[in-house]
Each structure stands twice: as C-alpha cells, then as structure tokens.
C-alpha cells in the first residue's frame, strides 16, 4: 500500500510513466480484441515493430543530412511521432490493399514485415547517436520519462480511438463476421476495413511512442486472449480485457519499481503468467464437465 501511495504521489518522478502505462493497459486491449476476433494476431505483432522502425528511420535522418539539428527533446519527439505514424499508415494502407484484392494478410507476409522491421530498427539505431538518449531503452520496454505533452497526446489519441470504436462497433462487427451480408446491405466493406485498420494503427503508433513496442504488443493481444476464455458476449470481452490490462499495467509497474526491473518485460511476463493460469483453469473446468 505504501508503494502505491508513493507511486501516485504528485512528487513521484515517474508518475507520467505510471499514467501512460495505465492508458496503454486500458485502451490497447479494446483495440486488440478486433485483432483477436478477426484472427489477425500477427498484425498485432508486426505493427508495433513497424512503428518502431519508423521511429528509428526518423531519428536517423540527421545522420544522412548533417545540417538537421535534432539535439533537443522536442525535435526528437516530433521526428519520432512523424516516423511512427508515417510507417504505420503506410503499413495499414498496404494491408488494406491486400485485403481489398482478396489476397488476405497472410501470416507469411506479416511475419516477414515483423522480421524486416526489427532488423531495420536495430541497424538504424545502432548508428544513431540519439539512440543513446533513451530510445533503445524505450524499444526494450524501459519506460523512464514521459513529458506532460506526450501524456496528453497519448490520452487524447486513445480516447478518440475508443470513441470511434464504440460509435461504429456494429459496422465493424458486420464487416468482420459476415462480409457477404455487409455487401448485400450496401456497406462499403473496404472503407470500414480501412477505418478499423487505421484506428488500430493510430493506437499502435501512439502506444509505441509512449510505452514502447513490447508493452504495446503485450497489451494488444494477451488481455483479449485471456478474457476470451470466460467472456460470453462482446461487452464482457471488451470490459474484461480492458480491466485486466489496466490492473496488470499497475501491478507490473509496482513490481518493476520494487524489484528494479524494466517495466515492459515485467508487464508482459505478468500477463503471460495470468494467461497460463487461466488456460489451465479453463482446461480443468472443461475436464470436469465432460460426461463419463
């Protein structure tokens, strides 16, 4: 209890990191449920890494064009935001184009995109002096310092995405599960797909800048996968995944703070433990209900 009081104290140095983790824990699962329901888990893996590659690319521009000065934090954040959003938007447009042509997203394509994005991120940041000022730590899930403007931007972006998902959830459900009926009813299936992918991409781009790709990926997929074990409706799935993400984000931060661990790996490891326990519990329950 004393640790919680200290963490939420106005004088706590990492309080913005706590709030950003909570925002990611509450919002990312609500976006991730669409990846799980549409069986696009690999998209949830690839997009955070693609956004990271965009950050690395943007921060490396000044290495190739020496007249650019990005020594100040604000310039770095602006470049990182442009790179993250730009690469994510390009990836979303490419994936939506593949979906529209009926070629599907394909695990092979997404896996290749993930591997290439990872390699590009590491290679670019290895030669970028800016990486020494915290970006490699962020990409590894070590949330150290988040400014007030970044926290506000994260909150506004997450809130906007969630409002859009709530407002158009019926349309997203229709085009996700019965595309033929959607076409019969005159719905623009490609347009709704593009909007959904755009909302997912926006969430990923902002989350990667705030808490890093590891946390973004973990909260996008693992809470919905856990909640799916017990949810009986879409509302239960969304509520359960979001609450689980928020609670895990707070618990993971407390554990990381007390044991001097990086926040990202701690959060994901905690989610992994919960996933294993819930899967085992579901298996036991199913075994007991099987008739002799």
Secondary structure as UniProt FT lines:
FT   HELIX           2..7
FT   TURN            10..11
FT   TURN            13..14
FT   HELIX           15..37
FT   TURN            38..39
FT   HELIX           41..64
FT   TURN            66..67
FT   HELIX           73..100
FT   TURN            101..102
FT   HELIX           107..126
FT   HELIX           129..133
FT   HELIX           135..139
FT   TURN            140..141
FT   HELIX           148..167
FT   HELIX           169..177
FT   HELIX           179..184
FT   TURN            185..186
FT   HELIX           189..211
FT   HELIX           213..227
FT   TURN            228..230
FT   HELIX           234..259
FT   HELIX           263..289
//
